[in-house]
Amino acid sequence: MRIVKNWNKLFPRNEQGQTVINSENLAIMGQCIAYFMAKPHGFEVDGVESNKDLQNFRKTKKAIYGLQNLSTATDFPEFLNDLRKKFQTLPIFDEGYRAIFDIRDLSGTDGWDVYTETDSITFVKIKPGGKIEYHGHSGAKYRVYVDYYGGGYGVDRRLIDTRNFYEIEKGLVALRNRAYIKTAAVFYALIEAIGSGQNIAWQAPDPSTLPNTADTYTANRDAQTIALAVRTLIANNKSKGYMSAGLNTAFFLLYPYQIDIRIRMALKLTLLSTIGEKYINFILVPIQTTMLAAADKYYVGIAKNKLEGGELLALTQFNEFNQDNYTEKIAHWKAFGANIGDEEQIQRCAIA
């Protein structure tokens, strides 16, 4: 068909300035209207300002959560905008790992280098005439690369035709949540994979004469275990530069939800009920999660430093209409990586 680029050719005028209507320009106009109705994005006509509703519709179709090939610019875009706002404010399933790992924006690179040496920087007394020694990155290193993760959801177009936006929303929210669940699972699985050299056994009670029938027996042993884990972390890392606040450093305590009561009782345990002084005198940040595979262990550690993560691609959505099965194919992608460069930053604690 012919695409009219000049409005005057569609509506020509005679010498008296009157519009000439004939079979040719009526046919052109009819083709233009038919083409415009068939394709909602339409086409530009020189010298004519684009319709505001049409401009808004174009912007809506480009939205990240948009669905393609829609034939209306009324209720569905309004729903789409509301859904996008909801996505932006929905709490993420589990982000506790972000308090443990130092996560960087990779911005166009596929990974990052991890140096195997510990912090070699020194601060020493210098005699008159002496000079400062400079230390930097050197020695062996390895590279951590990101992995790509993806998931898809096929929206039955009949749900769009019947304006069943509720079901569409449930599917899109489920897809979004699955992406964040997988991210958390990768980070937590890395912590659970640390070597057995970082294990702390369930400690005996103090005093040793405390009977196992006492109300505080289990809490006492758990408190002893947590305290030993922290002391071990301090001994192993005090000269590495990880503990910027010294003994006032906040240690994370990552534990499965099944032992929540036990952990809270251990952290609240007091030496003597008359004075209320807590048995554990270190700063601990509890992080409860449903993502740990084992329910009989928990982890105490020093956050950040060589516990690292990197994100190359944030949660991103792509969509395409599949005419063969009348669905909108919606794919979500993420690209990220994680690494534990020093296992001595974490201790695995037993509960029995």
Summary of the structure (lengths in Angstrom):
residues: 352
radius of gyration: 31.8
end to end distance: 79.4
largest distance: 115.4
contacts: 915
relative contact order: 0.16
helix: 35%
strand: 25%
